[in-house]
Amino acid sequence: MASAPQRSPLAPEAFPDLPVIDGVSFASAEAGVRYTGRTDVMLAKLAPGSTIAGVFTQSSTRSAAVLDCEEKIKFTSDAGAAIIVNSGNANAFTGQDGRKSVKAVTNAVAQALDVPEARVFSASTGVIGEKLPHDKIEAKLKELSGNLSANGIEGAAEAIMTTDTFAKGSGTTATVEGQKVRIAGIAKGSGMIAPDMATMLVYIFTDALVDKPVLQSMVAALNQTTFNCISVDSDTSTSDTLLVAATGASGIRVTENNLGFMEGLRRVMLDLAHQVVRDGEGATKFVSIAVTGASSDRDARTHAMSIANSPLVKTAIAGEDPNWGRIVMAIGKSGAPADRDMIAISFGPIQVAKDGWVNPGYKEKDAAAYMKNDVIDISVDLGLGGGRAVVWTCDLTHGYITINADYRS
């Protein structure tokens, strides 16, 4: 296979020191699903009483594992649970073989951990259209179950990587009625990122006690302003899965709309979403796009994503060119309402256009100097109303082509 890409220049210095979540343990192993010389399967075991919420890709070609998880997430049980994930093979567009592979893996995990098969959630990520060698995963379950550890979350994050250049983790503590609960999560994602309910693979764990309907409501709401507001390349994956598990081990109950817990969960979700963008294939710039003054929040998001997904905008950013005309173009093509003569555009603190025309005080050299930064903030005000949105993306470089041109080799 092709050599792994170099670590993203936007990557954090190291994997974070995450809080240990009572009630969940992790293991990882090298199964050789596609890769050699690296771990490619992770297993998480959840204590009895854990509640699990999730959101999934809305792609019409979603994978067998996603379809299986969508059914299982509907039910509530006090039994133990497990999550099994492999990288290297997406088990998508594999027909009946895909469903058989999911059933084989989840049944084997259920037997190995003595949990109901209906409480085993699986995911696969990697190449689409190739049969999953599930026997290789099954052969590692004894090793995985024997190595489960509360401290194994970093290894789990490494095992689910594909073209990722760094393992992604985030954690925090949240205050609930004066008491502390812990939250920790991992994610994978680098390319094929334009989420539609979730992004790539994300697993978040907390020791809080949260009823499933409450947890599901929180996850769905927070997802809209975190994972559903990022884009690397405008392509929605067949495998997008976000699961949040609350073990209840702390005994601290979280009720609906508890602001302390929701803010802690939001911080973890947003941090992981940003890390996915920072690891965008070939990325050298982390870009935030804030749109205000839209007719509605939905229109603001439509404009922001049109800018974020424009190859012309993204390549201009890669070339450090303050080509604000491309932003005007992206606004115009979005389909949401806009008035050409009311648009204002800024790069960071530099206003380049206002009232539908270049700002009289604008100096190209100032904007060009700003575009050399690793972090770029683009602001657009439409002057139409109170709608607003913020999305995050990255630039589009030759590195993206290099990675994806030989992805299967």
Steps between C-alpha positions, in 0.01 A plus 500: 500500500601864462712649776312691770481876451709723721341631819276798431666837570176593679513200737522543878837426657384173656198288585328662800497359852137392514299436817439133575132415464380244752287232339682476166818321397689486171732275302659512156671242280667444165265281297639566153163597353688707243800652670816330622716610787230706673193449716172498309231371738375650824257363757319691775304322774226689685368413845140387555265794529678709237279705272602560139390774260609556145462671166602362163564592141194565289677376188275278288798265457580466870689195615368177647639594841318834497171332412553252783579777751197701391277209597676424828509860619119503516489263794578547869650230723671475838736231372866560426604620156798513265639694205722330241667700222740409222694722263623427149172366361167689509281192441283728286345412162560134580139376475394196701864424578516828692204411718639152561834649609331736746299213646808279528705766678227616738405142591864415572540809719179418687630151579847622595370764742175333610282790387187489282569516127238776480732709718809459281556800275743468213662731247742463213700767320728490199466383141146469361386203293727226633378205705594527867728216616306471825675177595815704565309712750341199668843341538612797712207507743666282762801732498279809506276381783803397702668839463208726590615792713347822628816673375488364145320788332805639316568161344135484394533840332807383309333179384214677320722726287513470120658798321506687831843632591433515874272334754223728620383526860329753724380506858365722774318505830154652533322625808159351573323622814834590653659164419749406231438253220759398243473499121756356254480428130693389194446554129638412161464701186717667239333469161146441370383757753173685443288363782131434476410409862851407613856492383704193425532305826461665841466332839440700817468362852386647832455366852184709542163334550284611208171349387511402136234743368680788672839393365363452147341844502824663616717320246269581210481867596872550563590317182339773292750767612808276519544206264236619257688828461828366362615409151829386352402410146116516477472118481270323747624161619307175477616419853445812715424390855488695826427306819487646850490259794414592858609230743331652807794386713524836681140474617453867410180544305477742209154630422373653179667828400755489781717788381819389676500155345387625160782753490756235592369265234492786247864584570611142440294465184621832358863425585482164323326660201775762476768231522343323202526822298857558620582155365327560167688315230784723387379792714731789592237754614218477756217727385195631685219659302251715689190624320275761662213714380325215317123468472516195732752278674436234236579744220815610683618138519418447132718796404779398738513143367495626142813701578661216695439248221612715208816358339582847373480653847697215654778508240529878534551451874763235429677748274470772767307715253235735652272448203176628649330481160484123544308549825253723316463223243433237769235719663328553167483130412378376840131539419427689825389866486769766458512860382817578308502865611479425872777240537803568723804267513796493738817291526577504871503867610531625142178609332550442130150580373185674614174617347559266206833657404863502601565692822656837406764457772593145399865423436577175320837460670338495845261223404777306324709513818203377705446204268843361597364405843422137583158600633277709273174667607260606225200714591204582279208728588203489263305791649164324467403388851610331821600159370850377583717191475862393536659210312855372479704369210856478368685589183529276195858417401695267271529274804131414481542375145812301588328324791184412309656415165667192648268432796437137400855417394 
